[in-house]
């Protein structure tokens, strides 16, 4: 995974838009996107808090590696670990986080080779 300035620029703009409107909503584009908000602005900006929340979907509600595919409760987790995504850009604004991934993950039919169980 490499950090991508173009993805980061768009993610920063989107985080600022969410902070200004106080509404969490996904943007649209040819990238994957995870969003988060936390009341402790310093914590979410300086720790892995957002990524930890997204990754925790592995356990709650739980990802079924025996039946791989998209689930509304595990879409953040699957994008975080998506093997085919090679670029990442993040934005932060007043407790809001936008992470963008390229190429996008969570593609139907591609879960078995992109969401791999821990060894």
DRENDO-1510 file (C-alpha; in Angstrom, 1 decimal, always signed):
<recs>
REC; n; res; u; v; w
REC; 1; UNK; +0.0; +0.0; +0.0 .
REC; 2; UNK; +1.4; +3.4; -0.9 .
REC; 3; UNK; +0.1; +6.8; +0.1 .
REC; 4; UNK; -1.4; +8.7; -2.8 .
REC; 5; UNK; -1.5; +12.5; -2.7 .
REC; 6; UNK; -4.4; +12.8; -5.2 .
REC; 7; UNK; -6.6; +10.4; -3.2 .
REC; 8; UNK; -5.6; +12.3; -0.1 .
REC; 9; UNK; -6.5; +15.7; -1.6 .
REC; 10; UNK; -10.0; +14.5; -2.4 .
REC; 11; UNK; -10.4; +12.8; +0.9 .
REC; 12; UNK; -9.4; +16.0; +2.7 .
REC; 13; UNK; -12.0; +18.0; +0.8 .
REC; 14; UNK; -14.6; +15.4; +1.6 .
REC; 15; UNK; -13.8; +15.3; +5.3 .
REC; 16; UNK; -14.0; +19.1; +5.4 .
REC; 17; UNK; -17.4; +19.0; +3.6 .
REC; 18; UNK; -18.7; +16.4; +6.2 .
REC; 19; UNK; -17.4; +18.5; +9.1 .
REC; 20; UNK; -19.1; +21.6; +7.7 .
REC; 21; UNK; -22.4; +19.9; +7.1 .
REC; 22; UNK; -22.2; +17.6; +10.2 .
REC; 23; UNK; -23.5; +14.8; +8.0 .
REC; 24; UNK; -21.8; +11.5; +7.2 .
REC; 25; UNK; -22.4; +10.5; +3.6 .
REC; 26; UNK; -20.3; +8.8; +1.0 .
REC; 27; UNK; -19.0; +10.6; -2.1 .
REC; 28; UNK; -19.0; +9.0; -5.5 .
REC; 29; UNK; -15.9; +8.1; -7.6 .
REC; 30; UNK; -13.8; +5.3; -8.9 .
REC; 31; UNK; -12.2; +4.7; -5.5 .
REC; 32; UNK; -13.2; +2.8; -2.3 .
REC; 33; UNK; -14.1; +4.9; +0.7 .
REC; 34; UNK; -14.4; +4.5; +4.4 .
REC; 35; UNK; -15.8; +7.2; +6.7 .
REC; 36; UNK; -15.6; +7.8; +10.4 .
REC; 37; UNK; -16.4; +10.4; +13.0 .
REC; 38; UNK; -15.2; +10.6; +16.6 .
REC; 39; UNK; -15.9; +13.2; +19.3 .
REC; 40; UNK; -12.3; +13.1; +20.5 .
REC; 41; UNK; -10.7; +15.1; +17.6 .
REC; 42; UNK; -7.1; +14.5; +18.7 .
REC; 43; UNK; -7.6; +10.8; +19.2 .
REC; 44; UNK; -9.1; +10.1; +15.7 .
REC; 45; UNK; -6.4; +12.3; +14.1 .
REC; 46; UNK; -3.4; +10.9; +15.8 .
REC; 47; UNK; -4.2; +7.2; +16.4 .
REC; 48; UNK; -5.4; +4.2; +14.4 .
REC; 49; UNK; -8.9; +4.7; +16.0 .
REC; 50; UNK; -10.8; +4.9; +12.7 .
REC; 51; UNK; -8.9; +2.0; +11.2 .
REC; 52; UNK; -9.5; +0.0; +14.3 .
REC; 53; UNK; -13.2; +0.6; +14.2 .
REC; 54; UNK; -13.4; -0.5; +10.5 .
REC; 55; UNK; -11.2; -3.5; +11.1 .
REC; 56; UNK; -13.3; -4.6; +14.2 .
REC; 57; UNK; -16.1; -5.5; +11.8 .
REC; 58; UNK; -14.1; -8.7; +11.3 .
REC; 59; UNK; -15.3; -9.8; +14.7 .
REC; 60; UNK; -18.5; -7.7; +15.1 .
REC; 61; UNK; -20.7; -8.5; +13.2 .
REC; 62; UNK; -18.1; -11.0; +11.9 .
REC; 63; UNK; -16.8; -11.8; +8.4 .
REC; 64; UNK; -17.5; -15.3; +7.1 .
REC; 65; UNK; -14.4; -16.4; +5.2 .
REC; 66; UNK; -16.2; -19.7; +4.3 .
REC; 67; UNK; -18.9; -17.6; +2.4 .
REC; 68; UNK; -16.9; -14.6; +1.2 .
REC; 69; UNK; -18.8; -11.6; -0.2 .
REC; 70; UNK; -20.1; -8.2; +0.6 .
REC; 71; UNK; -22.0; -7.6; +3.8 .
REC; 72; UNK; -23.5; -4.3; +5.0 .
REC; 73; UNK; -21.9; -4.9; +8.4 .
REC; 74; UNK; -18.4; -5.8; +7.1 .
REC; 75; UNK; -17.9; -3.5; +4.1 .
REC; 76; UNK; -15.4; -1.2; +6.0 .
REC; 77; UNK; -13.3; -4.2; +7.1 .
REC; 78; UNK; -13.2; -5.7; +3.6 .
REC; 79; UNK; -12.1; -2.4; +2.1 .
REC; 80; UNK; -9.3; -2.0; +4.7 .
REC; 81; UNK; -7.9; -5.5; +3.9 .
REC; 82; UNK; -8.7; -5.6; +0.2 .
REC; 83; UNK; -5.6; -7.1; -1.4 .
REC; 84; UNK; -6.1; -5.4; -4.8 .
REC; 85; UNK; -6.2; -1.9; -3.4 .
REC; 86; UNK; -2.6; -0.5; -3.6 .
REC; 87; UNK; -3.1; +3.2; -2.9 .
REC; 88; UNK; -4.5; +5.1; +0.1 .
REC; 89; UNK; -5.2; +8.8; +0.8 .
REC; 90; UNK; -6.8; +10.2; +4.0 .
REC; 91; UNK; -8.4; +13.4; +5.1 .
REC; 92; UNK; -9.2; +14.7; +8.6 .
REC; 93; UNK; -11.4; +17.6; +9.7 .
REC; 94; UNK; -12.7; +18.3; +13.2 .
REC; 95; UNK; -13.2; +14.7; +14.1 .
REC; 96; UNK; -14.3; +13.5; +10.7 .
REC; 97; UNK; -12.2; +11.0; +8.6 .
REC; 98; UNK; -12.3; +10.1; +5.0 .
REC; 99; UNK; -10.1; +7.3; +3.7 .
REC; 100; UNK; -10.0; +6.6; +0.0 .
REC; 101; UNK; -8.5; +3.5; -1.6 .
REC; 102; UNK; -7.5; +2.7; -5.2 .
REC; 103; UNK; -8.4; +0.7; -6.9 .
REC; 104; UNK; -11.7; +0.3; -5.1 .
REC; 105; UNK; -12.4; -2.9; -3.2 .
REC; 106; UNK; -15.6; -4.7; -2.4 .
REC; 107; UNK; -16.1; -5.8; -6.0 .
REC; 108; UNK; -18.7; -8.6; -6.4 .
REC; 109; UNK; -17.1; -11.9; -7.4 .
REC; 110; UNK; -13.6; -10.8; -6.2 .
REC; 111; UNK; -13.8; -11.4; -2.4 .
REC; 112; UNK; -12.1; -14.8; -2.2 .
REC; 113; UNK; -8.8; -13.6; -3.7 .
REC; 114; UNK; -8.9; -10.1; -2.0 .
REC; 115; UNK; -10.2; -10.8; +1.6 .
REC; 116; UNK; -7.9; -13.4; +3.0 .
REC; 117; UNK; -8.0; -15.0; +6.4 .
REC; 118; UNK; -5.1; -14.4; +8.8 .
REC; 119; UNK; -2.5; -17.2; +8.7 .
</recs>
